[in-house]
Amino acid sequence: MGKDTFLKGALILTVAGIVVKLIGSVNRILLSRLLGGEGIGLYQMAYPIYLLALSISSAGIPVAISIIVAERLALSDLRGANRVFRISLGLLAMTGLLFTFLLYFGAGWLTANHYVRDARAYYAIAALAPAIFFVTALSSFRGYFQGLQMMTPTAVSQIGEQLFRVVTMVTLAYFLLPEGLEYAAAGASFGAGPGALAGLLILFYYYWRHRRDFHSKIESQPYIRQESVVRIVGRIVKLALPVSLANIMLPVVSNIDLLIVPARLEAAGFTVEQATELFGYLTGMAVSLVNLPTILTSSLAASLVPAVSEALTLRDHSRIYRRTATAMRIANLITIPSFAGLYLLATPISQMLYGTPNAGPSIAVLSFGVVLLGVHQVTTGVLQGLGHTNIPLANMVISASVKVAMSWTLTAIPSLGIKGAAWSTNFDFGVAALLNMYFVYRYVGFSFEWKNTMRTAAATAVMGIIVLLVYDWVMTKTLHNTMATLAAIAAGGMIYGLVQLVLGGIVERDVAKMPKVGPWMVKLLKGTGLLHK
């Protein structure tokens, strides 16, 4: 079983993440047109409950499995790695089944007791129940393959899951719409189940495809004493619990924002309608843009976990340092220019994507968070790979407390308003990133490599000048914002890549590790004389 290299695996997951986001964007557009605001509201009443049940039943398990499997493989204990997978699969099948029944039979209780205000949401909640069983089983397979440092099965299953999910959602919503809005919303919710089943079948195919090779290696390995089932389950729970709680923290913080930000905007002098509108610009528009560049850094984090765990088991601390440094350098290559582009073109991008310039101020302020969020995600991957899954959770709790205090204070200042809420989100990312960096320095000895960072900053500065010049020039010629914005982004991206090549910020080994096109790109760039060794 040929495992993907650390960086190649991260790039594979990144490509899959981009495809999944694109499919998801199409889905949101189609569903919004089919169901309208009321139908989407019914769907949104059900989905957070499903996510919470999923977080409790399975979130964090893939990280735990990947850590333990990577440890077993580092010790050449293939039998132990496979045993961890089989035990986790059995455990998750039971918990998935339990939470499936709880959600299905609890849907009526939630609506009857008005925890969900609209009784019509019952059908959407019940329709999501089957998906929990499939997703929990799916997470065991993904953790196993990630522990083997094979990211292709995970990537293909993510795309397959999203594709089947969207097709089912839109099809059922369309055909059930004549029966009533609540049934159409339920049809959209039900799509999560077939999507997860499709992803599970794809992963099972990869497992079946490699089973003969893997089992022959197991048979040829010498006897190694195996851990008890109780000990393995205990380790999975110990590693997974902090990750699960960290995942639960995300919707909790979002709900705190919902309680604080609109109320403090009203305290600043805005009307209820204005406060709602500004809150939508921040959470519905700006936040989603900030999350786009961090698809790569979240993929790096997922790839780092087994890579660092393997090196730790082998007591190869220099490899842990190198992998941390490489991940941080690649993260900066993406997040620093993304911050600059979003900051400089905040209003044009808002106009192009959302048809209004009013989200521009929130996007500009929140653009600073791109770099901070990238650092937080990469350092979280390192700490989880080291087995310290509790540290990122504790740091998230501290940073969330800072965010609450800053949101309460800054949002009520009339001159800041919604920009104050955006700055509080930056503080949230920043505190979590700095705390994580402290622990990474403590355990790995890594701190920022300023030489590479300055190269990236210089390339970004040149890019920023070109972006502004091109936007102004095209806007003067065409008076078309979308055309000027796209031209500025394209020109800025090309100049940034060119300057990085000239300065040595992107070298031959970086290009060579790109999936499929890497060797071809190396040959092409070598002919220009720009590619450094």
Stockholm file with secondary structure:
# STOCKHOLM 1.0

chainA/1-533         MGKDTFLKGALILTVAGIVVKLIGSVNRILLSRLLGGEGIGLYQMAYPIYLLALSISSAGIPVAISIIVAERLALSDLRGANRVFRISLGLLAMTGLLFTFLLYFGAGWLTANHYVRDARAYYAIAALAPAIFFVTALSSFRGYFQGLQMMTPTAVSQIGEQLFRVVTMVTLAYFLLPEGLEYAAAGASFGAGPGALAGLLILFYYYWRHRRDFHSKIESQPYIRQESVVRIVGRIVKLALPVSLANIMLPVVSNIDLLIVPARLEAAGFTVEQATELFGYLTGMAVSLVNLPTILTSSLAASLVPAVSEALTLRDHSRIYRRTATAMRIANLITIPSFAGLYLLATPISQMLYGTPNAGPSIAVLSFGVVLLGVHQVTTGVLQGLGHTNIPLANMVISASVKVAMSWTLTAIPSLGIKGAAWSTNFDFGVAALLNMYFVYRYVGFSFEWKNTMRTAAATAVMGIIVLLVYDWVMTKTLHNTMATLAAIAAGGMIYGLVQLVLGGIVERDVAKMPKVGPWMVKLLKGTGLLHK
#=GR chainA/1-533 SS CCCCCHHHHHHHHHHHHHHHHHHHHHHHHHHHHHHHHHHHHHHHHHHHHHHHHHHHHTTTHHHHHHHHHHHHHHTTCHHHHHHHHHHHHHHHHHHHHHHHHHHHHHHHHHHHTTSSSCGGGHHHHHHHHHHHHHHHHHHHHHHHHHHTTCCHHHHHHHHHHHHHHHHHHHHHHHHHGGGCHHHHHHHHHHTHHHHHHHHHHHHHHHHHHHHHHHHHHHHHSCCCCCCCHHHHHHHHHHHHHHHHHHHHHHHHHHHHHHHHHHHHHHHTTCCHHHHHHHHHIIIIIIHHHHHTTTHHHHHHHHHHHHHHHHHHHTTCHHHHHHHHHHHHHHHHHHHHHHHHHHHHTHHHHHHHHHSCSTTHHHHHHHTHHHHHHHHHHHHHHHHHHTTCTHHHHHHHHHHHHHHHHHHHHHTTSTTTTHHHHHHHHHHHHHHHHHHHHHHHHHHHCCCCCHHHHHHHHHHHHHHHHHHHHHHHHHHHHHCCHHHHHHHHHHHHHHHHHHHHHHHTSSBHHHHHTSTTTHHHHHHHHHTTTCCBC
#=GC SS_cons         CCCCCHHHHHHHHHHHHHHHHHHHHHHHHHHHHHHHHHHHHHHHHHHHHHHHHHHHHTTTHHHHHHHHHHHHHHTTCHHHHHHHHHHHHHHHHHHHHHHHHHHHHHHHHHHHTTSSSCGGGHHHHHHHHHHHHHHHHHHHHHHHHHHTTCCHHHHHHHHHHHHHHHHHHHHHHHHHGGGCHHHHHHHHHHTHHHHHHHHHHHHHHHHHHHHHHHHHHHHHSCCCCCCCHHHHHHHHHHHHHHHHHHHHHHHHHHHHHHHHHHHHHHHTTCCHHHHHHHHHIIIIIIHHHHHTTTHHHHHHHHHHHHHHHHHHHTTCHHHHHHHHHHHHHHHHHHHHHHHHHHHHTHHHHHHHHHSCSTTHHHHHHHTHHHHHHHHHHHHHHHHHHTTCTHHHHHHHHHHHHHHHHHHHHHTTSTTTTHHHHHHHHHHHHHHHHHHHHHHHHHHHCCCCCHHHHHHHHHHHHHHHHHHHHHHHHHHHHHCCHHHHHHHHHHHHHHHHHHHHHHHTSSBHHHHHTSTTTHHHHHHHHHTTTCCBC
//
